[in-house]
Amino acid sequence: MAARAEQSALPLVGFLHQGSAGANDKVVGAFLRGLQGAGYEDQRNVQFEFRWADGHYDRLGSLAADLVRLRPAVIAAALLPAAEAAKSATATIPVVFVSGSDPIETGLVASLSRPTSNVTGVSLFSVPLISKRLELLHELVPGGTAVAVLVNPSNPNARSNELAIENAAGVIGLKLAFMGAAAEREFADVFANIAQQRLGAAIVSADGLFASRREQLVALAARHSIATMYFQREFVDAGGLISYGANSPTMYQQAGSYVGRILKGALPSDLPVMQPIKLELVINLKTAKALGLEIPPTLLARADEVIE
């Protein structure tokens, strides 16, 4: 009884994620390291409640409400749909988000330097980078005239992804073919459609469901010989061709650090939204060889890591 009483007295941190637990062990570990750096360790002086939507974004509202009923000291929310659900569920409990979208454009905060509500966090800026990913992919596959773009229509960032890449494609002179997939069962048909249209190149837009199913997406791209650009290096580690974006574990660790600071008394309005200070370009040479691609020397020289 004494042990249970001591545990119930520990501050509670809620963790809401739109993806699945097994596919996000790495970022959860980074998040916990951020808390440890702030002096908090699970079951010693803090406890956690995890909620996973497993790619079903329509569940996030009820999962966020469930966490709010537990009266946590802080809610950590990843990614944009989860962050929006947490913000809608409470105006008083501090929320620390990790989001790939522009947090001002999506309405999570009114200011990056000084959030004015109960919400702050870390922005990966994955969505604004989709135009740069298109440029890099075109440099890698210069002969292509059209590129497939995989988006999740149930994600609030879908339209932002489309607008950003449409502008970049117009400048380069590329045609785009948008392919929607809101569930894992739709992936195979999407890649078969890309191959049937002989597009040859594709971009996977930033989305939690896609990140949680990266092995399947990488395998489909390989099966259909499609040169594919991703938003996280974890795809390239799994055998994907190329990625460009922030280091996700680093950003989750920073989010954990913010949760620790709030547990010590900081207000979300005192914590500016963190942005990535470095973006990584990662290329898998083995995959490029399997696709019959020769990486331009200028692109290799700019890569932060080359997987051989």
C-alpha positions as CSV (number, residue, x, y, z in Angstrom):
1,M,0.0,0.0,0.0
2,A,2.8,2.4,0.8
3,A,4.4,1.6,-2.6
4,R,1.2,2.3,-4.4
5,A,0.7,5.5,-2.5
6,E,4.2,6.7,-3.3
7,Q,3.6,5.9,-7.0
8,S,0.3,7.8,-7.2
9,A,2.1,10.8,-5.8
10,L,4.5,10.9,-8.7
11,P,3.8,13.5,-11.4
12,L,2.2,11.9,-14.5
13,V,3.3,12.6,-18.1
14,G,0.9,11.6,-20.8
15,F,2.3,10.6,-24.2
16,L,0.0,10.7,-27.2
17,H,1.3,9.4,-30.6
18,Q,-0.6,8.9,-33.8
19,G,1.5,5.9,-34.8
20,S,2.3,2.6,-33.2
21,A,4.5,1.7,-30.3
22,G,6.8,-0.9,-31.9
23,A,7.8,1.4,-34.8
24,N,8.7,4.3,-32.5
25,D,10.9,2.7,-29.9
26,K,13.8,4.8,-31.1
27,V,12.1,8.2,-30.7
28,V,10.5,7.2,-27.4
29,G,13.9,6.2,-26.1
30,A,15.2,9.6,-27.2
31,F,12.3,11.4,-25.5
32,L,13.0,9.5,-22.2
33,R,16.7,10.4,-22.5
34,G,15.6,14.1,-22.7
35,L,13.7,13.7,-19.4
36,Q,16.6,11.8,-17.8
37,G,18.8,14.7,-18.7
38,A,16.4,17.0,-16.8
39,G,16.6,14.6,-13.8
40,Y,13.4,12.5,-14.3
41,E,13.3,8.7,-14.5
42,D,10.3,6.5,-14.9
43,Q,8.9,5.2,-11.6
44,R,11.5,7.0,-9.6
45,N,10.2,10.5,-9.7
46,V,7.8,10.5,-12.7
47,Q,5.3,8.0,-14.3
48,F,4.0,7.7,-17.8
49,E,0.7,6.9,-19.6
50,F,1.2,6.1,-23.3
51,R,-1.6,6.2,-25.9
52,W,-1.1,5.0,-29.5
53,A,-3.5,5.6,-32.4
54,D,-1.8,3.0,-34.6
55,G,-2.4,5.2,-37.7
56,H,-6.1,5.7,-37.0
57,Y,-6.3,9.4,-36.6
58,D,-10.0,9.4,-35.8
59,R,-9.1,7.8,-32.5
60,L,-6.9,10.7,-31.3
61,G,-9.7,12.8,-29.9
62,S,-10.9,10.1,-27.5
63,L,-7.3,9.1,-26.6
64,A,-6.5,12.7,-25.8
65,A,-9.6,13.1,-23.7
66,D,-8.7,9.9,-21.8
67,L,-5.3,11.3,-20.9
68,V,-6.9,14.6,-19.8
69,R,-9.2,12.7,-17.4
70,L,-6.0,11.3,-15.7
71,R,-4.9,14.9,-14.9
72,P,-1.3,14.6,-16.0
73,A,1.2,17.3,-15.3
74,V,2.2,17.5,-19.0
75,I,1.0,15.9,-22.2
76,A,3.6,15.1,-24.9
77,A,2.0,14.8,-28.4
78,A,3.4,13.6,-31.6
79,L,2.8,14.4,-34.4
80,L,0.5,17.1,-35.9
81,P,-2.9,15.2,-35.6
82,A,-2.0,14.2,-32.1
83,A,-0.9,17.7,-31.2
84,E,-4.1,19.1,-32.5
85,A,-6.1,16.5,-30.5
86,A,-4.2,17.3,-27.3
87,K,-4.7,21.1,-27.8
88,S,-8.4,20.6,-28.4
89,A,-8.7,18.4,-25.3
90,T,-7.3,20.9,-22.8
91,A,-6.6,24.6,-22.4
92,T,-4.9,24.3,-19.0
93,I,-2.6,21.2,-19.0
94,P,0.7,22.0,-20.6
95,V,1.2,20.3,-24.0
96,V,4.6,19.7,-25.6
97,F,4.3,18.7,-29.3
98,V,6.6,17.3,-31.9
99,S,5.3,18.3,-35.3
100,G,6.6,18.2,-38.8
101,S,4.3,21.0,-39.9
102,D,4.7,24.7,-39.5
103,P,3.3,25.2,-36.0
104,I,2.1,28.8,-36.7
105,E,0.4,27.8,-40.0
106,T,-1.4,24.9,-38.4
107,G,-2.5,27.0,-35.4
108,L,-0.6,25.1,-32.7
109,V,1.1,28.4,-31.5
110,A,0.7,32.1,-32.4
111,S,4.5,32.7,-32.0
112,L,7.6,30.6,-32.2
113,S,9.6,32.8,-29.9
114,R,6.9,33.2,-27.2
115,P,3.9,30.8,-27.3
116,T,1.0,32.5,-25.5
117,S,-1.1,29.4,-24.5
118,N,-0.5,26.1,-22.8
119,V,1.2,24.7,-25.9
120,T,4.8,24.7,-27.0
121,G,7.2,22.1,-28.5
122,V,9.5,21.1,-31.2
123,S,9.1,21.6,-35.0
124,L,10.8,19.2,-37.4
125,F,9.7,21.4,-40.3
126,S,9.2,18.3,-42.5
127,V,6.4,19.7,-44.5
128,P,8.1,23.0,-45.6
129,L,11.1,20.9,-46.7
130,I,9.2,18.8,-49.2
131,S,10.1,21.3,-52.0
132,K,13.8,20.8,-51.2
133,R,13.3,17.0,-51.3
134,L,11.8,17.3,-54.8
135,E,14.8,19.3,-56.0
136,L,17.2,16.7,-54.6
137,L,15.2,13.8,-56.1
138,H,15.3,15.6,-59.5
139,E,19.0,16.0,-59.2
140,L,19.3,12.3,-58.5
141,V,16.9,11.2,-61.3
142,P,17.3,14.1,-63.8
143,G,15.7,12.4,-66.7
144,G,12.3,12.0,-65.1
145,T,9.4,14.3,-66.1
146,A,6.9,13.3,-63.5
147,V,7.0,12.3,-59.8
148,A,4.5,10.5,-57.6
149,V,3.7,12.1,-54.2
150,L,2.4,9.8,-51.5
151,V,0.1,11.7,-49.0
152,N,-2.2,10.7,-46.3
153,P,-5.5,12.5,-47.0
154,S,-6.6,12.1,-43.3
155,N,-3.6,14.1,-42.1
156,P,-4.2,17.8,-41.6
157,N,-0.9,18.5,-43.3
158,A,-1.9,16.9,-46.6
159,R,-2.9,20.1,-48.3
160,S,0.2,22.0,-47.0
161,N,2.4,19.2,-48.5
162,E,0.6,19.5,-51.8
163,L,0.8,23.3,-52.1
164,A,4.5,23.3,-51.2
165,I,5.5,20.7,-53.7
166,E,3.3,22.1,-56.4
167,N,5.1,25.4,-56.3
168,A,8.5,23.7,-56.4
169,A,7.4,21.4,-59.3
170,G,6.3,24.4,-61.3
171,V,9.7,26.0,-61.0
172,I,11.6,22.8,-62.0
173,G,9.1,21.9,-64.7
174,L,8.0,18.6,-63.3
175,K,4.5,17.0,-63.3
176,L,3.1,15.6,-60.1
177,A,0.8,12.6,-59.5
178,F,-0.7,12.7,-56.0
179,M,-1.4,9.3,-54.5
180,G,-3.5,9.1,-51.4
181,A,-3.1,6.3,-48.7
182,A,-4.8,6.6,-45.3
183,A,-4.3,3.0,-44.3
184,E,-1.7,0.3,-44.6
185,R,-3.8,-1.9,-46.8
186,E,-3.7,0.8,-49.5
187,F,0.1,0.9,-49.9
188,A,0.4,-2.0,-52.3
189,D,-2.1,-0.6,-54.7
190,V,-0.5,2.9,-54.6
191,F,2.9,1.6,-55.6
192,A,1.5,-0.7,-58.2
193,N,-0.2,2.4,-59.7
194,I,3.0,4.3,-59.6
195,A,4.8,1.5,-61.5
196,Q,1.9,1.1,-64.0
197,Q,2.1,4.8,-64.8
198,R,5.9,4.4,-65.3
199,L,6.6,7.4,-63.1
200,G,9.9,5.9,-61.8
201,A,10.3,8.4,-58.9
202,A,8.3,9.2,-55.8
203,I,8.3,11.2,-52.7
204,V,6.8,10.0,-49.4
205,S,5.4,13.1,-47.6
206,A,5.8,13.6,-43.9
207,D,3.2,11.5,-42.0
208,G,3.2,9.4,-38.8
209,L,1.5,6.4,-40.4
210,F,4.1,6.3,-43.1
211,A,6.9,6.6,-40.5
212,S,5.3,3.7,-38.5
213,R,5.2,1.5,-41.7
214,R,8.5,2.5,-43.2
215,E,9.8,-1.1,-43.8
216,Q,6.7,-1.9,-45.9
217,L,7.0,1.3,-47.9
218,V,10.7,0.7,-48.5
219,A,10.0,-2.9,-49.6
220,L,7.3,-1.8,-52.0
221,A,9.6,0.9,-53.6
222,A,12.3,-1.8,-54.1
223,R,9.8,-4.3,-55.5
224,H,8.6,-1.9,-58.2
225,S,12.1,-0.3,-58.7
226,I,10.9,3.2,-57.8
227,A,13.5,5.8,-56.8
228,T,11.9,7.2,-53.6
229,M,12.7,10.2,-51.4
230,Y,11.8,10.1,-47.7
231,F,11.5,12.6,-44.9
232,Q,13.4,10.6,-42.2
233,R,16.8,8.9,-42.3
234,E,15.2,5.8,-40.6
235,F,13.7,4.9,-44.1
236,V,17.2,4.9,-45.5
237,D,18.5,2.8,-42.6
238,A,15.8,0.3,-43.6
239,G,17.0,0.2,-47.2
240,G,15.3,3.3,-48.7
241,L,17.2,5.3,-51.3
242,I,17.5,8.9,-50.0
243,S,16.1,11.1,-47.2
244,Y,16.4,14.8,-46.2
245,G,15.2,16.2,-42.9
246,A,15.8,16.8,-39.3
247,N,17.2,14.1,-37.0
248,S,14.0,12.8,-35.3
249,P,15.6,11.3,-32.2
250,T,17.4,14.5,-31.5
251,M,14.2,16.5,-31.7
252,Y,12.3,14.1,-29.5
253,Q,15.1,14.3,-26.9
254,Q,14.6,18.1,-26.9
255,A,10.9,17.6,-26.4
256,G,11.7,15.4,-23.4
257,S,13.9,18.1,-22.1
258,Y,11.0,20.6,-22.4
259,V,8.7,18.3,-20.5
260,G,11.3,18.1,-17.7
261,R,11.5,21.8,-17.5
262,I,7.8,22.1,-17.2
263,L,7.8,19.5,-14.5
264,K,10.2,21.8,-12.6
265,G,7.8,24.8,-12.9
266,A,8.5,26.4,-16.3
267,L,5.4,27.6,-18.2
268,P,4.9,26.7,-21.9
269,S,4.9,30.4,-22.7
270,D,8.5,30.7,-21.3
271,L,9.7,28.0,-23.8
272,P,10.1,29.0,-27.4
273,V,9.3,26.4,-30.1
274,M,12.5,24.6,-30.9
275,Q,13.6,24.3,-34.6
276,P,16.2,22.0,-36.1
277,I,19.6,23.5,-36.2
278,K,20.8,20.8,-38.7
279,L,19.2,18.9,-41.6
280,E,20.6,15.6,-42.8
281,L,20.9,14.3,-46.3
282,V,21.4,10.5,-46.2
283,I,21.9,8.3,-49.3
284,N,21.9,4.5,-49.6
285,L,24.5,3.5,-52.2
286,K,23.4,-0.2,-52.2
287,T,19.8,0.8,-53.0
288,A,21.0,3.2,-55.7
289,K,23.0,0.4,-57.3
290,A,20.0,-1.9,-57.2
291,L,18.0,0.7,-59.0
292,G,20.7,1.3,-61.6
293,L,21.3,4.9,-60.4
294,E,24.6,6.7,-60.4
295,I,24.7,9.3,-57.7
296,P,26.0,12.6,-59.0
297,P,29.3,13.5,-57.3
298,T,27.9,16.9,-56.3
299,L,25.1,15.2,-54.4
300,L,27.5,12.7,-52.8
301,A,29.6,15.6,-51.6
302,R,26.7,17.2,-49.9
303,A,25.5,14.1,-48.2
304,D,25.8,14.0,-44.4
305,E,26.0,10.2,-44.5
306,V,26.4,7.6,-47.2
307,I,25.3,4.1,-46.4
308,E,27.3,1.5,-48.4
